[in-house]
């Protein structure tokens, strides 16, 4: 298992994605956001997981989400 140099905080992840922290909380609650880990009482994200999740969110020219 390759571990990242550093996990991102919830705040850092929301800022990177350009979404409000509340949106990221909602996505976590619904199970539709990027993979995260609970470390103690804190949620953490692997930057590689964020990249993989983003690639699954690509949209076609018609606005349809594709899974490539």
URVENZI-V351765 format. One record per pair of residues at least 24 apart in sequence whose ideal C-beta (glycine too) atoms are under 10 Angstrom apart, sorted by the first residue. I is the first residue (numbers start at 1). J is the second residue. If there is no record, write none. Layout:
((I	J) (I	J))
//
This chain:
((2	46) (2	48) (3	46) (4	44) (4	45) (4	46) (4	47) (4	48) (4	49) (5	47) (6	44) (6	46) (6	47) (7	36) (7	37) (7	39) (7	42) (7	43) (7	44) (7	45) (7	46) (7	47) (7	49) (8	34) (8	36) (8	43) (8	44) (8	45) (8	46) (8	47) (8	49) (8	50) (9	39) (9	42) (9	43) (9	44) (9	45) (10	36) (10	42) (10	43) (10	44) (10	45) (11	43) (12	44) (12	45) (12	47) (12	50) (13	43) (13	44) (13	45) (13	46) (13	47) (13	49) (13	50) (14	45) (16	45) (16	47) (16	50) (16	54) (17	45) (17	50) (17	53) (17	54) (17	57) (27	53) (32	57))
//
